[in-house]
Amino acid sequence: MIYFVRRSFEADKNKLNHKKQLKNAVDGILKNAFAKMGIDYSRQQLCFNSYGKPYLDNRPDIFFNISHCEGLAV
């Protein structure tokens, strides 16, 4: 599955708010994607290894990635 989130930097007015909006959108997408697999997700479960690769604290058997640039998260 691939999910995209697009946010207008101009609509968010400042960089910190823009990053917060993208994080919230990605959290929502992860929650929905994991729910389809019967997995409860919360931001507290999200961890990153030494290379920056995300993983769920309680589910090391599930592999996924998050990528972002200005205005877009995948």
Backbone torsions as a table, in degrees:
resi	resn	phi	psi	omega
1	MET	NA	141.2	174.2
2	ILE	-127.6	129.2	178.3
3	TYR	-121.6	139.0	177.8
4	PHE	-115.6	144.6	172.7
5	VAL	-126.7	128.1	177.4
6	ARG	-120.9	128.6	177.6
7	ARG	-128.0	140.3	176.4
8	SER	-84.8	119.5	177.9
9	PHE	-60.0	-38.1	-179.8
10	GLU	-63.5	-36.6	-179.2
11	ALA	-69.2	-27.4	-177.8
12	ASP	-86.8	-13.6	173.3
13	LYS	71.6	-31.8	177.4
14	ASN	-145.9	157.2	-173.0
15	LYS	-63.5	-41.4	-179.3
16	LEU	-63.9	-43.7	178.2
17	ASN	-65.4	-38.6	179.1
18	HIS	-60.8	-47.1	178.8
19	LYS	-62.5	-40.3	179.0
20	LYS	-63.1	-42.2	179.3
21	GLN	-63.9	-41.3	177.7
22	LEU	-64.7	-43.7	178.9
23	LYS	-60.0	-44.0	179.7
24	ASN	-64.1	-40.0	178.8
25	ALA	-65.8	-42.8	178.3
26	VAL	-64.4	-41.3	176.8
27	ASP	-57.7	-42.7	178.8
28	GLY	-63.6	-41.6	179.0
29	ILE	-65.6	-45.5	178.6
30	LEU	-60.8	-42.2	179.9
31	LYS	-60.1	-45.6	179.8
32	ASN	-66.4	-43.5	-178.9
33	ALA	-63.8	-45.4	179.9
34	PHE	-69.0	-33.2	177.9
35	ALA	-61.8	-35.8	177.8
36	LYS	-64.5	-22.0	178.2
37	MET	-98.9	5.7	179.0
38	GLY	77.4	24.3	-177.2
39	ILE	-113.7	127.9	174.5
40	ASP	-78.3	134.2	-178.5
41	TYR	-123.5	139.4	168.4
42	SER	-141.9	154.1	-178.2
43	ARG	-57.3	-29.2	-179.4
44	GLN	-65.2	-23.7	179.3
45	GLN	-80.9	-17.0	-175.3
46	LEU	-77.1	122.0	178.9
47	CYS	-126.8	167.2	178.4
48	PHE	-133.0	137.1	178.2
49	ASN	-80.8	-176.0	-175.7
50	SER	-65.3	-16.9	177.9
51	TYR	-96.4	-0.1	-179.3
52	GLY	88.7	4.8	179.6
53	LYS	-75.5	128.3	-178.8
54	PRO	-77.4	152.3	172.9
55	TYR	-156.2	160.6	176.2
56	LEU	-90.8	132.5	-176.4
57	ASP	-53.9	-39.1	-175.6
58	ASN	-100.1	3.2	-178.1
59	ARG	-138.4	69.0	-180.0
60	PRO	-68.1	-7.8	179.5
61	ASP	-84.3	-6.0	-178.9
62	ILE	-106.2	129.2	-177.3
63	PHE	-114.8	133.1	178.4
64	PHE	-156.4	171.9	179.6
65	ASN	-141.8	157.0	175.9
66	ILE	-129.8	132.7	177.6
67	SER	-133.6	149.8	179.6
68	HIS	-152.2	157.9	171.3
69	CYS	-148.7	-179.6	-177.8
70	GLU	-59.6	115.1	175.1
71	GLY	89.3	-4.5	-176.3
72	LEU	-144.2	138.0	173.4
73	ALA	-132.2	144.0	-179.5
74	VAL	-128.4	NA	NA
